[in-house]
Structure formats: C-alpha cells, structure tokens
C-alpha cells in the first residue's frame, strides 16, 4: 500500500491570502485614521465654510425648550452662525444647538 502525503501548498496559499487581507485591512484602516486626523486638524475657519442649510438643521425663528441661538456656542452676533447658512435670529433654534460652556 502506498501512503500519500497531504499537500501543504493549499494551506500555505490560504495563509498568504489571509496575511495579504490583513495587511490590506491594516493599510485601509491606517488611511482612514490619517484622513480623520487631517479633518480634525483643519482650522475652524475652513470647517466653518461648509455650512448646513437652515432646512437641514431644522432651523426655526423661535426658541425651543429654553434653547435659543443667542446661548449657542455656534452663534455669531448679530445674526449668523458657524454651522448654519443664512441670517440667524438670536432667538431662533436649530437641531445643532450646543450650549455655550
């Protein structure tokens, strides 16, 4: 009787494919982290240029639950906002409200 030896080629191929996949995943993850860090380090003025439409921010000209634009950290007197486009009322409100702190 002849005994056959199992081929280890397939196991090596699977291992190499797994390693390549891991490297690929690592590199794509590193690229994501690098781009996220770059966005986080952008000057505030550059980020402020990308304003949201009033409708997207659910902006309204009246306060809501005691919150109003004049007490929001994004409000810029007399009538603008760092994140919402257009003329903003000091007594207005939007879903992006962040209390000054």
C-alpha positions as CSV (number, residue, x, y, z in Angstrom):
1,X,0.0,0.0,0.0
2,X,1.1,3.4,-0.8
3,X,0.7,6.2,1.7
4,X,0.1,9.6,0.3
5,X,1.4,12.7,1.9
6,X,-1.1,15.6,2.1
7,X,-0.1,18.6,0.1
8,X,0.7,21.6,2.2
9,X,0.5,24.0,-0.8
10,X,-3.1,24.8,-0.2
11,X,-2.6,25.6,3.5
12,X,0.2,27.9,2.6
13,X,-1.9,29.7,0.0
14,X,-4.7,30.3,2.4
15,X,-2.2,31.6,5.0
16,X,-0.7,34.0,2.5
17,X,-4.1,35.2,1.3
18,X,-5.1,35.8,5.0
19,X,-1.9,37.7,5.6
20,X,-2.4,39.8,2.5
21,X,-6.0,40.5,3.5
22,X,-4.8,41.5,7.0
23,X,-2.2,43.9,5.5
24,X,-4.8,45.4,3.2
25,X,-7.2,45.8,6.1
26,X,-4.5,47.4,8.2
27,X,-3.5,49.8,5.4
28,X,-7.0,50.9,4.6
29,X,-7.6,51.4,8.3
30,X,-4.5,53.5,8.6
31,X,-5.6,55.6,5.7
32,X,-9.0,56.2,7.3
33,X,-7.3,57.2,10.6
34,X,-4.9,59.5,8.8
35,X,-7.7,61.2,6.9
36,X,-9.9,61.5,10.0
37,X,-6.9,63.1,11.8
38,X,-6.4,65.6,9.0
39,X,-10.0,66.6,9.1
40,X,-9.8,67.0,12.8
41,X,-6.8,69.3,12.5
42,X,-8.4,71.6,9.9
43,X,-8.6,75.1,11.0
44,X,-12.0,76.1,12.4
45,X,-12.4,78.7,9.7
46,X,-12.0,76.1,6.9
47,X,-14.7,73.9,8.5
48,X,-17.0,76.9,9.0
49,X,-17.1,77.4,5.3
50,X,-19.1,74.2,4.9
51,X,-22.4,75.4,6.3
52,X,-25.6,73.4,6.5
53,X,-28.8,74.7,5.0
54,X,-31.4,76.0,7.5
55,X,-33.9,73.3,6.5
56,X,-31.4,70.5,7.0
57,X,-30.6,71.9,10.5
58,X,-34.4,72.2,11.3
59,X,-33.9,75.9,11.9
60,X,-36.8,78.0,13.3
61,X,-37.0,81.7,14.2
62,X,-38.3,80.9,17.8
63,X,-36.7,79.2,20.8
64,X,-37.3,75.6,21.7
65,X,-37.5,74.3,25.3
66,X,-35.5,77.2,26.6
67,X,-32.8,76.8,24.0
68,X,-32.1,79.7,21.6
69,X,-29.3,80.8,19.2
70,X,-28.0,83.6,21.5
71,X,-27.0,80.9,24.0
72,X,-25.5,78.5,21.4
73,X,-21.7,78.2,21.0
74,X,-22.1,78.4,17.2
75,X,-24.0,81.7,17.2
76,X,-22.1,84.8,15.9
77,X,-23.7,88.1,16.8
78,X,-25.6,89.9,15.5
79,X,-27.2,87.3,13.2
80,X,-25.0,84.5,11.8
81,X,-23.9,81.0,12.7
82,X,-20.7,79.0,12.3
83,X,-22.6,75.9,11.0
84,X,-25.9,77.1,9.6
85,X,-26.2,79.1,6.5
86,X,-28.2,82.4,6.2
87,X,-29.4,85.0,8.5
88,X,-29.9,83.7,12.0
89,X,-32.2,85.2,14.7
90,X,-30.7,85.4,18.2
91,X,-34.0,84.0,19.5
92,X,-34.0,81.2,16.9
93,X,-33.2,77.5,17.4
94,X,-31.9,74.5,15.3
95,X,-31.1,70.9,15.9
96,X,-27.4,71.6,16.0
97,X,-27.8,73.7,19.2
98,X,-24.8,73.4,21.5
99,X,-25.0,75.4,24.8
100,X,-22.1,77.8,25.4
101,X,-19.9,76.4,28.0
